[in-house]
Amino acid sequence: MKAHKATLIDRERELIARESAFAAHEAAQNAAISHKDGEILALQTRLNEVTGSVASLVQEAVTRREAELRDAVLEYEKVVESRVQQREEEIMEAVRVREAELLQAWQSHEATVRAACQAELEERWRLEQDKLQRMKEDIEEKARAIEESQQKGMHHLHHVQIPGSDVPHRTEERQDATGRSEEHPGTTRAPGRVGGALAYRAGQATANERGD
């Protein structure tokens, strides 16, 4: 009995020791779990803080990048505007140069055309003058021939007498200041040379009629 009782006491002690160890272990586990929960809570808090910070940082980065992009776009627009303005100036300069070249070419062409027209007009004028000179010479030559013919006719008319008439059919002409001939009263008055030619022809016709 004593041995059995001692065994029970030993087992009871062992059980108590195990319970104590289990309680200590459970307390350690609870403490560890509590510590882990504290760490998890701290990590969650830190995560929330970091998440908010990251969002803020991301927003700041986006805002900063947008500002950089706006600045870059404005700078590029300035560069493009400057290049466009420079190109427009180059085009306008080229246009002005081309206009000056066209104006010079047109003035040269106009001068050439004017010179050609002037030469052609001078040539036509010379030809017309030559033509008028020839016409004048022809008229003067014909006038001289008519004058000589009239002079011969008047000379013959002074010596012609109409048959059957006692009055000689002749006229005495004298030149006045205007170059017209004047006859004695009773005779036909006609202008100078043409009148003499008409009188001569009329006398011949009368003489022929009376002769028939």
NORDA-V727885 format. One record per residue. SS is DSSP state (A for helix, B for strand, O for the rest). PSI is psi in whole degrees, 0 to 359 (999 if undefined). D_LAST is the distance of its C-alpha to the last C-alpha in Angstrom with 1 decimal. Layout:
# NORDA-V727885
SS & PSI & D_LAST
SS & PSI & D_LAST
This chain:
# NORDA-V727885
O & 317 & 225.6
A & 320 & 225.4
A & 318 & 223.1
A & 319 & 221.0
A & 321 & 220.9
A & 323 & 219.8
A & 318 & 217.1
A & 320 & 215.8
A & 319 & 216.0
A & 316 & 214.0
A & 323 & 211.4
A & 316 & 211.2
A & 317 & 210.7
A & 319 & 208.2
A & 317 & 206.4
A & 320 & 206.5
A & 318 & 205.2
A & 319 & 202.4
A & 320 & 201.6
A & 317 & 201.6
A & 321 & 199.4
A & 321 & 197.1
A & 319 & 197.0
A & 318 & 196.3
A & 319 & 193.6
A & 321 & 192.1
A & 322 & 192.2
A & 321 & 190.5
A & 316 & 187.9
A & 321 & 187.3
A & 319 & 187.0
A & 319 & 184.6
A & 318 & 182.6
A & 318 & 182.6
A & 317 & 181.4
A & 320 & 178.7
A & 319 & 177.6
A & 318 & 177.5
A & 318 & 175.4
A & 317 & 173.1
A & 320 & 172.7
A & 320 & 172.0
A & 321 & 169.5
A & 317 & 167.8
A & 317 & 167.7
A & 321 & 166.3
A & 318 & 163.9
A & 318 & 162.7
A & 315 & 162.3
A & 318 & 160.6
A & 313 & 158.3
A & 318 & 157.3
A & 317 & 156.9
A & 316 & 154.8
A & 317 & 152.6
A & 317 & 152.3
A & 318 & 151.6
A & 317 & 149.1
A & 317 & 147.4
A & 318 & 147.4
A & 318 & 146.0
A & 315 & 143.3
A & 316 & 142.4
A & 319 & 142.4
A & 321 & 140.2
A & 318 & 137.8
A & 318 & 137.5
A & 318 & 137.0
A & 318 & 134.3
A & 315 & 132.6
A & 319 & 132.7
A & 319 & 131.3
A & 316 & 128.5
A & 318 & 127.6
A & 318 & 127.7
A & 321 & 125.5
A & 321 & 123.1
A & 317 & 122.9
A & 315 & 122.2
A & 315 & 119.6
A & 318 & 117.9
A & 318 & 117.9
A & 320 & 116.4
A & 316 & 113.8
A & 318 & 112.9
A & 319 & 112.8
A & 320 & 110.5
A & 319 & 108.2
A & 319 & 108.0
A & 318 & 107.2
A & 316 & 104.5
A & 321 & 103.0
A & 317 & 103.1
A & 321 & 101.4
A & 317 & 98.8
A & 319 & 98.2
A & 316 & 97.9
A & 321 & 95.4
A & 318 & 93.4
A & 318 & 93.3
A & 316 & 92.2
A & 319 & 89.5
A & 317 & 88.3
A & 317 & 88.2
A & 319 & 86.3
A & 317 & 83.9
A & 319 & 83.3
A & 315 & 82.8
A & 319 & 80.4
A & 318 & 78.5
A & 319 & 78.3
A & 315 & 77.0
A & 318 & 74.4
A & 317 & 73.4
A & 318 & 73.1
A & 316 & 71.0
A & 319 & 68.8
A & 317 & 68.4
A & 319 & 67.5
A & 319 & 65.0
A & 318 & 63.4
A & 321 & 63.3
A & 316 & 61.7
A & 319 & 59.1
A & 319 & 58.5
A & 318 & 58.1
A & 318 & 55.6
A & 320 & 53.7
A & 317 & 53.7
A & 318 & 52.5
A & 315 & 49.7
A & 323 & 48.7
A & 318 & 48.9
A & 319 & 46.6
A & 318 & 44.2
A & 316 & 44.3
A & 319 & 43.7
A & 317 & 40.7
A & 316 & 39.3
A & 320 & 39.9
A & 317 & 38.3
A & 323 & 35.2
A & 319 & 35.2
A & 319 & 35.5
A & 318 & 32.6
A & 320 & 30.4
A & 316 & 31.6
A & 319 & 30.8
A & 319 & 27.3
A & 321 & 26.8
A & 320 & 28.3
A & 319 & 26.0
A & 319 & 22.9
A & 323 & 24.4
A & 321 & 25.1
A & 326 & 21.6
A & 328 & 20.4
O & 335 & 22.7
O & 5 & 21.0
O & 137 & 17.3
O & 133 & 15.9
O & 129 & 12.9
O & 141 & 11.1
O & 4 & 12.3
O & 139 & 15.3
O & 344 & 18.8
O & 122 & 20.0
O & 138 & 19.6
O & 81 & 18.6
O & 158 & 21.8
O & 150 & 24.9
O & 119 & 28.4
O & 150 & 30.3
B & 139 & 34.0
B & 132 & 36.1
O & 191 & 38.7
O & 336 & 41.9
O & 359 & 40.5
O & 8 & 37.7
O & 152 & 34.8
B & 144 & 32.3
B & 136 & 32.2
O & 165 & 29.3
O & 159 & 29.5
O & 142 & 29.4
O & 356 & 26.0
O & 161 & 24.5
O & 133 & 24.3
O & 125 & 27.5
O & 156 & 27.8
O & 134 & 30.6
A & 250 & 30.8
A & 318 & 29.1
A & 320 & 27.3
A & 319 & 25.9
A & 319 & 24.5
A & 319 & 22.9
A & 318 & 21.3
A & 320 & 20.1
A & 315 & 18.6
A & 321 & 16.8
A & 320 & 15.6
A & 319 & 14.4
A & 318 & 12.4
A & 319 & 10.8
A & 318 & 10.0
A & 321 & 8.7
A & 318 & 6.3
A & 316 & 5.2
A & 329 & 5.3
A & 326 & 3.8
O & 999 & 0.0
